[in-house]
Amino acid sequence: MRQSTLLLVAVAVMACVGGAFADSAYILASKSILNNYLVENMDITIQYSLFNIGEGAASSIQLLDYFPQEGFNIVAGSTSAKWDHLAAGANVTHLVVVRPLSHGRYNFTFGQVSYLETADASDPVVALTSAPGVQQIYPFNDYDRQYASHILQWAVFAVATAVLVGGPAFLYLGSRAKYVAVAAEEKNRKQR
C-alpha cells in the first residue's frame, strides 16, 4: 500500500512537471520489511524495489545499504547490488535476509541508489529509498511463548485431563456394572 501510494504521488508529480525529464530516467526506490514480526535470532527479509518512471533507460544502477555487524548477521543476499540498465517503465527487486543478534528498537534507515539518468550522463544521480523507520525487535522468548505450538504443555494437559476425568469414570462404570449384575440377579429370583 505504501509503495503504491509513493508511486502514484511520483507519477502525479511527473505528469505536472511535463517534459522536464524527457528521455531521462527517474528511479523511485522503496525499502520494505516483509516480516510481520521482527524477532531476535530469526530471519528478517528486506525487499528493495526500484521503479523507473522516467522516459529513458537508467544505466549503471547501484544499490547500497548498511546493517551494523554487531547488531545483524547477513544470512542471504547482499546489502549492495548492481544492474547495468533499467528500461523505462521497468522495475527490479532485490532481497536481503538479515538476522538480528539482540532485541530492542532499531531504526531501519534508507538505502542509497545511484544511477546515470541518460546514456551520455557522466555524473550519477543519487537517490534514497524509503525508510521503514524505527521497528521493535522482540526477544525470542516472548515470541516463542506467544506463538509456539506448546506440544509438551498440551500433552501434559491431555494426560492430566484423562486422569481426572477417566479415573472417576472408570470407578463409576465398575460400580455400575456391579449394581446392574446384582439387580439382574434379584429380578431373576423374583421371577422364579
C-alpha positions in Angstrom: 0.0 0.0 0.0 2.7 2.4 1.0 4.7 1.6 -2.2 1.8 2.1 -4.5 0.9 5.4 -2.8 4.5 6.6 -3.2 4.5 5.5 -6.9 1.2 7.3 -7.5 2.4 10.5 -6.0 5.6 10.4 -8.1 3.7 9.7 -11.3 1.4 12.7 -10.5 4.4 15.0 -9.9 6.0 13.8 -13.1 2.8 14.5 -15.0 2.7 18.1 -13.6 6.3 18.7 -14.5 5.8 17.5 -18.0 8.7 17.5 -20.4 11.4 18.5 -17.9 12.5 14.9 -17.7 12.0 13.9 -21.3 14.2 11.0 -22.4 15.8 10.7 -19.0 15.4 8.1 -16.3 13.8 8.7 -13.0 14.0 5.9 -10.4 11.8 5.6 -7.4 13.2 3.3 -4.7 11.5 1.7 -1.7 12.8 -0.4 1.1 10.3 -2.6 3.0 10.3 -5.3 5.6 8.4 -8.4 4.6 8.1 -9.9 8.0 5.1 -9.4 10.3 7.1 -9.9 13.4 10.8 -9.0 14.0 12.4 -11.4 16.4 15.9 -11.7 17.6 17.8 -14.7 16.1 15.1 -15.1 13.4 15.5 -14.1 9.8 14.2 -10.7 8.6 13.6 -10.3 4.9 14.2 -6.8 3.5 13.0 -6.0 0.0 14.3 -3.2 -2.2 12.1 -2.2 -5.2 13.3 0.1 -7.9 10.9 1.6 -10.4 12.0 3.6 -13.4 9.1 6.1 -14.1 11.2 8.2 -16.5 11.0 8.2 -20.3 14.5 6.8 -20.8 16.6 3.9 -19.6 18.8 4.2 -16.5 22.2 2.7 -16.5 25.0 1.9 -14.0 22.5 1.4 -11.2 23.9 0.7 -7.8 22.1 0.0 -4.5 23.9 0.3 -1.2 22.6 -0.3 2.3 24.2 -0.8 5.7 23.5 -3.1 8.7 25.9 -2.9 11.6 27.9 -6.1 12.1 27.5 -6.0 15.9 23.7 -6.0 15.5 23.0 -8.2 12.5 24.2 -11.2 10.6 23.6 -11.3 6.8 22.1 -14.7 6.1 21.3 -14.4 2.4 21.8 -11.8 -0.3 23.9 -8.7 -0.2 23.5 -5.2 1.1 24.7 -3.9 -2.3 23.5 -4.7 -5.8 24.3 -3.5 -9.3 22.4 -3.5 -12.5 23.6 -2.5 -16.0 20.4 -0.8 -17.1 16.7 -0.4 -16.2 14.4 0.3 -19.1 11.7 3.0 -18.9 8.6 1.7 -17.1 10.5 -1.3 -15.8 11.2 -2.3 -12.2 13.5 -4.6 -10.3 13.6 -6.0 -6.8 16.4 -7.1 -4.6 16.2 -9.1 -1.3 18.5 -9.4 1.6 17.9 -11.6 4.6 19.4 -10.5 7.9 19.3 -11.9 11.4 19.2 -9.6 14.4 21.5 -10.6 17.2 19.6 -8.8 20.0 16.2 -7.4 20.8 15.1 -3.8 21.2 14.2 -0.9 19.0 16.2 -0.5 15.7 15.9 2.3 13.2 15.8 0.8 9.7 17.1 3.7 7.7 17.1 4.4 4.0 19.3 2.7 1.4 21.2 4.7 -1.3 20.6 4.3 -5.1 22.9 5.9 -7.7 22.4 5.7 -11.5 23.0 7.6 -14.7 19.8 9.2 -15.9 20.8 9.3 -19.6 23.3 7.4 -21.8 25.6 10.4 -22.1 25.5 11.5 -18.4 28.7 11.5 -16.5 27.6 12.4 -13.0 25.4 9.8 -11.3 22.1 10.8 -9.7 22.0 9.8 -6.1 18.6 8.9 -4.6 17.4 7.4 -1.3 15.0 4.6 -0.7 12.0 4.9 1.6 12.9 4.1 5.2 10.8 1.6 7.2 11.7 3.6 10.4 12.0 2.5 14.0 10.9 -1.1 14.5 10.7 -3.2 17.6 12.7 -6.4 17.5 11.1 -8.7 20.1 13.0 -11.2 22.3 12.8 -14.8 21.1 11.4 -16.0 24.4 8.4 -13.6 24.2 7.7 -14.6 20.6 8.1 -18.3 21.4 5.8 -18.1 24.5 3.1 -16.5 22.4 3.4 -18.3 19.0 5.0 -21.7 19.6 2.8 -24.8 19.3 3.4 -25.8 23.0 3.1 -29.5 22.3 4.6 -30.6 25.6 2.2 -28.4 27.6 -0.8 -29.7 25.6 0.4 -33.3 26.1 0.7 -32.8 29.9 -2.8 -31.2 29.9 -4.2 -34.1 28.0 -2.8 -36.7 30.4 -3.9 -34.7 33.4 -7.4 -34.4 32.0 -7.5 -38.1 31.1 -6.6 -39.0 34.7 -9.0 -36.5 36.3 -11.9 -37.5 34.1 -11.0 -41.1 33.3 -10.4 -42.2 36.9 -13.9 -41.3 38.2 -15.5 -42.6 35.0 -13.7 -45.9 35.4 -14.8 -46.2 39.0 -18.4 -45.3 38.1 -18.6 -47.8 35.3 -17.1 -50.6 37.5 -19.6 -49.9 40.3 -22.5 -49.6 37.8 -21.7 -52.9 36.3 -21.7 -54.5 39.8 -25.1 -53.0 40.6 -26.6 -53.9 37.2 -25.4 -57.5 37.8 -27.0 -57.6 41.4 -30.2 -56.0 40.1 -30.4 -58.7 37.3 -30.0 -61.5 39.9 -32.7 -60.1 42.1 -35.0 -59.7 39.1 -34.3 -63.4 38.1 -35.1 -64.5 41.7 -38.4 -62.7 41.8 -39.5 -64.2 38.5 -38.9 -67.7 39.8 
